[in-house]
Amino acid sequence: MKSTTFVSSRLEETREPVLERKLIGLLAITAGMTVANLYYSQPLLADIAHSFALSASEAGFWGTLTQLGYGLGLLLIVPLGDSLERRFLMVLLLLLEAGALLGTAFASNTGWMSITSFAVGFLTVVPQLILPFAASLAPDEKRARIVGTVLSGILIGILLARTVSGFLGAELGWRAMYGIAAGLMLVLALILWRTLPRQPVHGSASYLQLLASLWNIVRTEPALRPICLFGALTFAAFNMFWVTLAFFLKTPPYHFGSAVVGLFGIVGIVGAVAAPQVGKLADRTGKPRLTIGLGLLIVLLAFGVFWLFGSALWGLIVGVILLDLGAQSALTSCQAIVQGLRSEARSRLNTIFMTTYFLGGAVGSTLGSYGWDLGKWAGICMIGMVLLLSALIAFLLTSRSAHRS
């Protein structure tokens, strides 16, 4: 009897991690396939513009609408994860997202295309519901690693979306790409409904109460505010680099076309692979704040490499690897801290963090234009280093209070 019990318990011990890996893997794949909906349009804008007899810049407005919709979805939908059962909410959003993507595939005029482009962005917030869902499944000692795995899925989805849509758009047309994406969302909805466990709902607050509580969380969580600042400054520098890289690659000594920029994006997969490893390090040390500091230092080093060796192709490649590694390390560690603050408010905490994170990215885009006009590549590198030095100074100034907390 003892032997049977012992064997049974050993089987439980070996089976449980496998089940956990499968579930977290499913969540990471879902996050990546869903966030890709935001980026399918970018390589297809010229074809879309031709279909509606518009210029490329006019068609680019639909990409802006998608990003605007995503920002509003972060603010208005993600907090619902703290009052509704998350599996139900994610499946519902995937079904609605499939409808928005089908609407885009069959759009017959610019007005309808504008509406569906906004809807695609507004409903593509499932990845930001998956993060708190995964964090709630994870024990404290594994949370950073699991959050890092989901973030890897998101980054790989972003990096591969442009490549996939460019290939399928060229072979089958841009409408087929959106039709295929709609089918994928329906498949994911079915799989999640049959696979994910139901989670208990922590509160019964009304929707308006949830939105009103966002400011109260910011005000009463001193540990959250510096984490949001680190994330915003890092993403500002990260985004500034990527929005100006195409300009740099067109100048001497490179004279590269836009296709090469996409190849540099593939190099960023190094950052995606590193995210779970950074999470493991944070779990092992129990100090994810230290890995934030490490990530900030790596991004600062990346801009130093860009400045000193950016005119050499190897220097640019090394800098991109460092940039993605550092930014993803900082993001993983920031999210590990954010998701550990209040278990009953994880979705709202994610709303606050990701909203400030993307605001930082918007500021970075603006600074990129300003820096390029000011000093071309040297101006970009200088502003990037100023942003990271500011983040590191804030990191050092808040270290003592964070340690006490």
C-alpha positions as CSV (number, residue, x, y, z in Angstrom):
1,M,0.0,0.0,0.0
2,K,2.8,2.4,0.9
3,S,4.6,1.4,-2.3
4,T,1.5,2.2,-4.4
5,T,1.0,5.5,-2.6
6,F,4.7,6.3,-3.1
7,V,4.5,5.5,-6.8
8,S,1.3,7.5,-7.2
9,S,2.8,10.5,-5.5
10,R,5.9,10.3,-7.7
11,L,3.8,10.1,-10.8
12,E,1.9,13.2,-9.6
13,E,5.2,15.0,-9.0
14,T,6.4,14.2,-12.5
15,R,3.1,14.8,-14.3
16,E,2.2,18.2,-12.7
17,P,5.1,20.2,-14.3
18,V,4.3,18.8,-17.7
19,L,0.7,19.9,-17.4
20,E,1.8,23.3,-16.2
21,R,4.2,23.7,-19.2
22,K,1.4,22.7,-21.6
23,L,-1.0,25.2,-20.1
24,I,1.5,28.1,-20.0
25,G,2.6,27.2,-23.5
26,L,-1.0,27.4,-24.7
27,L,-1.3,30.8,-23.1
28,A,1.9,32.1,-24.6
29,I,0.9,30.9,-28.1
30,T,-2.6,32.5,-27.7
31,A,-1.0,35.8,-26.6
32,G,1.4,35.8,-29.6
33,M,-1.3,34.8,-32.2
34,T,-3.7,37.4,-30.8
35,V,-1.3,40.4,-30.6
36,A,-0.2,39.6,-34.2
37,N,-3.6,41.0,-35.3
38,L,-2.3,44.5,-34.5
39,Y,0.6,44.2,-36.9
40,Y,-0.7,42.2,-39.9
41,S,-1.7,45.5,-41.7
42,Q,1.8,47.0,-41.8
43,P,3.3,45.1,-44.8
44,L,-0.1,45.1,-46.5
45,L,-0.8,48.9,-46.5
46,A,0.3,49.4,-50.1
47,D,-2.1,46.7,-51.3
48,I,-4.9,47.9,-49.1
49,A,-4.4,51.5,-50.4
50,H,-4.5,50.2,-54.0
51,S,-7.8,48.4,-53.3
52,F,-9.4,51.6,-52.1
53,A,-7.6,54.0,-54.6
54,L,-5.8,55.8,-51.7
55,S,-2.3,56.9,-51.1
56,A,0.0,54.9,-48.8
57,S,-0.1,57.7,-46.2
58,E,-3.9,57.8,-46.3
59,A,-4.1,54.0,-45.8
60,G,-1.6,54.4,-42.9
61,F,-4.4,56.2,-41.0
62,W,-6.0,52.7,-40.5
63,G,-2.9,51.5,-38.7
64,T,-3.2,54.6,-36.4
65,L,-6.8,53.7,-35.7
66,T,-5.9,50.2,-34.8
67,Q,-3.3,51.4,-32.3
68,L,-5.8,54.0,-30.9
69,G,-8.3,51.2,-30.5
70,Y,-5.8,49.1,-28.6
71,G,-5.0,51.9,-26.2
72,L,-8.7,52.4,-25.4
73,G,-9.1,48.6,-25.0
74,L,-6.3,48.5,-22.5
75,L,-8.1,51.2,-20.4
76,L,-11.7,50.2,-20.9
77,I,-11.7,46.4,-21.2
78,V,-8.8,44.9,-19.3
79,P,-10.0,46.1,-15.9
80,L,-13.1,43.8,-16.4
81,G,-10.7,40.9,-15.7
82,D,-11.0,41.7,-12.0
83,S,-14.9,41.4,-12.0
84,L,-15.7,38.9,-14.7
85,E,-14.5,35.3,-15.0
86,R,-11.4,35.6,-17.1
87,R,-11.8,32.5,-19.3
88,F,-15.3,33.6,-20.3
89,L,-14.1,37.2,-21.0
90,M,-11.1,36.0,-23.1
91,V,-13.3,33.6,-25.2
92,L,-15.9,36.3,-25.7
93,L,-13.3,38.8,-26.9
94,L,-11.7,36.2,-29.3
95,L,-15.2,35.6,-30.9
96,L,-15.8,39.3,-31.3
97,E,-12.2,39.7,-32.6
98,A,-13.0,37.1,-35.3
99,G,-16.0,39.1,-36.3
100,A,-13.9,42.3,-36.5
101,L,-11.3,40.6,-38.6
102,L,-13.9,39.1,-41.0
103,G,-15.4,42.6,-41.3
104,T,-12.0,43.9,-42.3
105,A,-11.6,41.1,-44.9
106,F,-15.0,42.0,-46.5
107,A,-14.8,45.8,-46.1
108,S,-16.1,47.4,-49.2
109,N,-15.5,51.1,-48.5
110,T,-13.2,53.3,-46.4
111,G,-15.8,54.1,-43.7
112,W,-16.3,50.4,-43.0
113,M,-12.6,49.8,-43.1
114,S,-12.1,52.5,-40.5
115,I,-14.6,51.0,-38.2
116,T,-13.3,47.5,-38.4
117,S,-9.6,48.7,-38.1
118,F,-10.5,50.4,-34.8
119,A,-12.5,47.4,-33.6
120,V,-9.6,45.0,-34.3
121,G,-7.3,47.1,-32.1
122,F,-10.0,47.6,-29.4
123,L,-10.6,43.9,-29.0
124,T,-7.0,42.7,-29.3
125,V,-6.4,43.0,-25.5
126,V,-6.6,39.2,-24.8
127,P,-2.8,39.1,-24.2
128,Q,-3.2,41.7,-21.4
129,L,-5.8,39.4,-19.8
130,I,-3.6,36.4,-20.3
131,L,-0.8,37.9,-18.2
132,P,-2.9,38.2,-15.0
133,F,-4.5,34.9,-15.7
134,A,-1.1,33.2,-15.9
135,A,0.2,35.0,-12.9
136,S,-2.8,33.9,-10.8
137,L,-2.1,30.2,-11.8
138,A,1.6,30.5,-10.8
139,P,3.0,30.0,-7.3
140,D,5.1,32.9,-6.0
141,E,8.4,31.1,-6.6
142,K,7.6,30.6,-10.4
143,R,5.6,33.7,-11.2
144,A,8.4,35.7,-13.0
145,R,9.4,32.7,-15.2
146,I,5.8,32.1,-16.2
147,V,5.2,35.8,-16.9
148,G,8.4,35.8,-18.9
149,T,7.1,32.9,-21.0
150,V,3.9,34.7,-21.9
151,L,5.8,37.8,-22.7
152,S,8.0,35.7,-25.0
153,G,4.9,34.6,-26.9
154,I,3.8,38.2,-27.3
155,L,7.2,39.4,-28.6
156,I,7.5,36.5,-31.1
157,G,3.9,37.2,-32.3
158,I,4.9,40.8,-32.9
159,L,8.1,39.9,-34.7
160,L,6.6,37.2,-36.9
161,A,3.3,38.9,-37.8
162,R,4.8,41.2,-40.4
163,T,6.7,38.3,-42.1
164,V,3.6,36.1,-42.2
165,S,1.3,38.8,-43.4
166,G,3.8,39.9,-46.0
167,F,4.1,36.4,-47.4
168,L,0.4,35.4,-47.3
169,G,-0.6,38.9,-48.6
170,A,1.7,38.5,-51.6
171,E,0.4,35.0,-52.4
172,L,-3.3,35.2,-51.5
173,G,-4.1,38.9,-51.2
174,W,-4.6,41.1,-48.1
175,R,-8.2,40.1,-47.6
176,A,-7.3,36.4,-47.3
177,M,-4.8,37.3,-44.5
178,Y,-7.6,38.8,-42.4
179,G,-9.9,35.9,-43.2
180,I,-7.2,33.4,-42.0
181,A,-6.7,35.5,-38.9
182,A,-10.4,35.4,-38.1
183,G,-10.4,31.6,-38.4
184,L,-7.4,31.3,-36.1
185,M,-9.3,33.4,-33.5
186,L,-12.3,31.0,-33.7
187,V,-10.0,28.0,-33.2
188,L,-8.3,29.6,-30.2
189,A,-11.7,30.5,-28.6
190,L,-12.7,26.8,-28.8
191,I,-9.4,25.6,-27.5
192,L,-9.4,28.0,-24.5
193,W,-13.0,27.3,-23.6
194,R,-12.3,23.5,-23.5
195,T,-8.8,23.8,-21.9
196,L,-8.5,26.7,-19.4
197,P,-9.6,26.3,-15.8
198,R,-12.3,28.6,-14.5
199,Q,-11.0,31.2,-12.0
200,P,-12.9,32.5,-9.1
201,V,-14.1,36.1,-9.3
202,H,-12.6,38.2,-6.5
203,G,-15.1,41.0,-6.4
204,S,-18.5,42.3,-7.6
205,A,-17.6,45.9,-8.2
206,S,-19.5,47.7,-11.0
207,Y,-17.7,48.7,-14.2
208,L,-17.6,52.4,-13.2
209,Q,-16.2,51.4,-9.8
210,L,-13.5,49.4,-11.5
211,L,-12.5,52.4,-13.6
212,A,-12.6,54.8,-10.7
213,S,-10.4,52.5,-8.6
214,L,-7.5,52.8,-11.1
215,W,-6.4,56.1,-9.6
216,N,-6.8,54.8,-6.1
217,I,-4.5,51.9,-6.9
218,V,-1.9,54.3,-8.3
219,R,-2.2,56.5,-5.2
220,T,-2.0,53.7,-2.6
221,E,0.6,51.5,-4.2
222,P,4.0,53.2,-3.9
223,A,5.8,50.2,-5.4
224,L,3.8,50.5,-8.6
225,R,4.8,54.1,-9.5
226,P,8.5,53.6,-10.0
227,I,7.9,50.3,-11.9
228,C,5.7,52.2,-14.3
229,L,8.4,54.9,-14.7
230,F,11.1,52.2,-15.5
231,G,8.8,50.6,-18.0
232,A,7.8,53.8,-19.7
233,L,11.4,55.1,-20.1
234,T,12.7,51.8,-21.4
235,F,10.0,51.4,-24.0
236,A,10.4,55.1,-25.0
237,A,14.1,54.3,-25.8
238,F,13.2,51.0,-27.4
239,N,10.5,52.5,-29.6
240,M,12.6,55.5,-30.6
241,F,15.3,53.2,-32.0
242,W,12.9,51.1,-34.1
243,V,11.0,54.1,-35.6
244,T,14.3,55.7,-36.7
245,L,16.2,52.6,-37.8
246,A,14.7,52.7,-41.3
247,F,16.0,56.2,-41.8
248,F,19.5,55.3,-40.6
249,L,19.7,52.2,-42.8
250,K,19.0,54.4,-45.9
251,T,22.0,56.6,-45.2
252,P,25.6,55.9,-45.9
253,P,27.3,53.4,-45.5
254,Y,24.2,51.1,-45.7
255,H,21.7,52.3,-48.3
256,F,19.4,49.4,-47.3
257,G,15.8,49.1,-48.2
258,S,12.8,48.7,-45.9
259,A,13.0,44.9,-46.2
260,V,16.3,44.8,-44.3
261,V,14.6,46.5,-41.3
262,G,12.3,43.5,-41.0
263,L,15.4,41.2,-40.9
264,F,16.7,43.2,-37.9
265,G,13.4,42.5,-36.2
266,I,14.0,38.8,-36.5
267,V,17.2,39.4,-34.5
268,G,14.9,40.5,-31.7
269,I,13.9,36.9,-31.1
270,V,17.0,36.7,-28.9
271,G,15.1,38.9,-26.4
272,A,12.1,36.7,-26.6
273,V,14.1,33.6,-25.8
274,A,15.8,35.4,-22.9
275,A,12.6,36.5,-21.2
276,P,11.9,33.2,-19.4
277,Q,15.5,32.9,-18.4
278,V,15.4,36.3,-16.8
279,G,12.2,35.2,-15.1
280,K,14.0,32.2,-13.7
281,L,16.8,34.4,-12.4
282,A,14.3,36.7,-10.7
283,D,12.5,33.7,-9.2
284,R,15.8,32.1,-8.0
285,T,17.0,35.3,-6.3
286,G,13.6,36.4,-5.1
287,K,14.6,40.0,-6.2
288,P,13.1,40.9,-9.6
289,R,14.0,44.5,-9.0
290,L,17.6,43.7,-9.4
291,T,16.9,42.2,-12.8
292,I,15.2,45.4,-13.7
293,G,18.4,47.3,-13.0
294,L,20.3,44.7,-15.0
295,G,17.9,45.2,-18.0
296,L,18.3,49.0,-17.8
297,L,22.1,48.7,-17.8
298,I,22.0,46.4,-20.9
299,V,19.8,48.8,-22.8
300,L,22.2,51.7,-21.9
301,L,25.1,49.6,-23.1
302,A,23.1,48.9,-26.4
303,F,22.9,52.7,-27.1
304,G,26.6,53.0,-26.3
305,V,27.3,50.3,-28.9
306,F,25.0,52.0,-31.4
307,W,26.8,55.3,-30.9
308,L,30.4,54.0,-31.2
309,F,29.9,51.1,-33.7
310,G,26.6,51.7,-35.4
311,S,28.3,52.5,-38.7
312,A,29.5,48.8,-38.8
313,L,26.9,46.1,-39.5
314,W,28.2,43.9,-36.7
315,G,27.9,46.7,-34.3
316,L,24.3,47.3,-35.3
317,I,23.5,43.6,-34.9
318,V,25.1,43.4,-31.5
319,G,23.3,46.6,-30.4
320,V,20.0,45.2,-31.5
321,I,20.5,42.0,-29.6
322,L,21.5,43.9,-26.4
323,L,18.5,46.3,-26.9
324,D,15.9,43.6,-27.1
325,L,17.6,41.5,-24.4
326,G,17.7,44.5,-22.0
327,A,14.2,45.8,-22.8
328,Q,12.6,42.3,-22.5
329,S,14.5,41.6,-19.2
330,A,13.2,44.9,-17.7
331,L,9.7,44.2,-18.9
332,T,9.6,40.7,-17.6
333,S,10.8,41.8,-14.1
334,C,8.5,44.8,-14.0
335,Q,5.5,42.6,-14.8
336,A,6.6,40.0,-12.2
337,I,6.5,42.8,-9.5
338,V,3.3,44.3,-10.8
339,Q,1.5,41.0,-10.8
340,G,2.6,40.3,-7.3
341,L,1.2,43.4,-5.7
342,R,-2.5,42.7,-5.3
343,S,-4.0,39.3,-6.4
344,E,-7.5,40.7,-6.5
345,A,-6.6,43.6,-8.8
346,R,-4.1,42.0,-11.3
347,S,-6.0,43.1,-14.4
348,R,-6.3,46.7,-13.2
349,L,-2.6,46.7,-12.2
350,N,-1.8,45.5,-15.7
351,T,-4.0,48.2,-17.2
352,I,-2.1,50.9,-15.3
353,F,1.3,49.5,-16.1
354,M,0.7,48.8,-19.8
355,T,-1.1,52.2,-20.4
356,T,2.0,54.0,-19.0
357,Y,4.2,51.6,-20.9
358,F,2.6,52.5,-24.3
359,L,2.5,56.2,-23.4
360,G,6.2,55.9,-23.0
361,G,6.4,54.3,-26.4
362,A,4.4,57.2,-27.9
363,V,6.8,59.7,-26.3
364,G,9.7,57.7,-27.7
365,S,8.3,58.0,-31.3
366,T,8.1,61.8,-30.9
367,L,11.6,62.0,-29.4
368,G,12.8,59.9,-32.3
369,S,11.7,62.4,-34.9
370,Y,13.1,65.3,-32.8
371,G,16.4,63.5,-32.2
372,W,16.8,62.6,-35.9
373,D,16.3,66.2,-36.9
374,L,18.6,67.4,-34.2
375,G,21.6,65.2,-34.8
376,K,20.7,62.2,-37.0
377,W,22.0,58.9,-35.6
378,A,24.1,60.6,-32.9
379,G,21.1,62.5,-31.7
380,I,19.1,59.3,-31.4
381,C,21.9,57.6,-29.4
382,M,22.3,60.6,-27.2
383,I,18.6,60.8,-26.3
384,G,18.4,57.1,-25.7
385,M,21.3,57.2,-23.3
386,V,19.7,60.2,-21.5
387,L,16.4,58.2,-21.1
388,L,18.3,55.2,-19.7
389,L,20.4,57.3,-17.4
390,S,17.3,58.9,-16.1
391,A,15.8,55.5,-15.4
392,L,18.9,54.3,-13.6
393,I,19.0,57.4,-11.4
394,A,15.4,56.9,-10.5
395,F,16.1,53.2,-9.9
396,L,18.9,54.1,-7.4
397,L,16.9,56.8,-5.7
398,T,14.0,54.5,-5.1
399,S,16.1,51.4,-4.1
400,R,16.1,52.1,-0.4
401,S,12.3,52.7,-0.1
402,A,11.7,49.6,-2.3
403,H,13.9,47.5,0.0
404,R,12.0,48.7,3.0
405,S,8.7,47.8,1.3
